[in-house]
């Protein structure tokens, strides 16, 4: 069976229907194959399995193996690309993304690179796709707004049709820096399609929840865990991080929307559909720290399309996701 997303499916259910391994036989499992990754010990990510191919990142490499045999199908060293300017690129935390293709375009591996890029590889050959959209510079333009600096991410791109949706890794301390705004990029052109101000600007809905001037060049509130996507209903669910400075709120009077929030946006346009702020004016590091999970609930005998969000407080929130 396939495991084509970090959370099994686009909705982050983390559930596999496979039945061969059971409580009765799990103790009898034996090693089927081993692939030597070398001497590194800080390897932590979720491999993807699609059509008997296992895809994963390791250091600056993206690797594809035959899933039932462990045979290497291809290996791509990202350092060989000149677009990265001599840095050693590596995939942002928790994994990579698989795009099944569209029309004449075949399947691709979409790599969210921690240093602020999206790389697109041909899923069959491991080679970068042709054209300038093979590498998308996520920091271009947006970092000029805050006087320059590095743009970073720490999540696999969420995919909706031909859009890759990402948000910046803003950290927990410092008043000024990169915006955490969720943004969508067209995989076919490499162009930005939409951007949502996660700290509302003048004229935006809910402006003023950081005080009148607290929004300016605010280093908040990024995303460091995977998003969830409801493809059928054109929704992306975004768990946002801390308001900064994390432990000092005097410079940001108000509720600080949309920090520490489960944010539901229209995936095709970036328009806000609804939000629920888990912690108002957070000074306790109670950001939203896990991927939302989409499921079908039953309430009073009626089926309800739902989303569940676990939190650092040990509270599980469930919502009608529509």
Order of alpha helices (4+ residues) and beta strands (2+ residues): beta-beta-beta-beta-beta-beta-beta-beta-beta-beta-beta-beta-beta-beta-beta-beta-beta-beta-beta
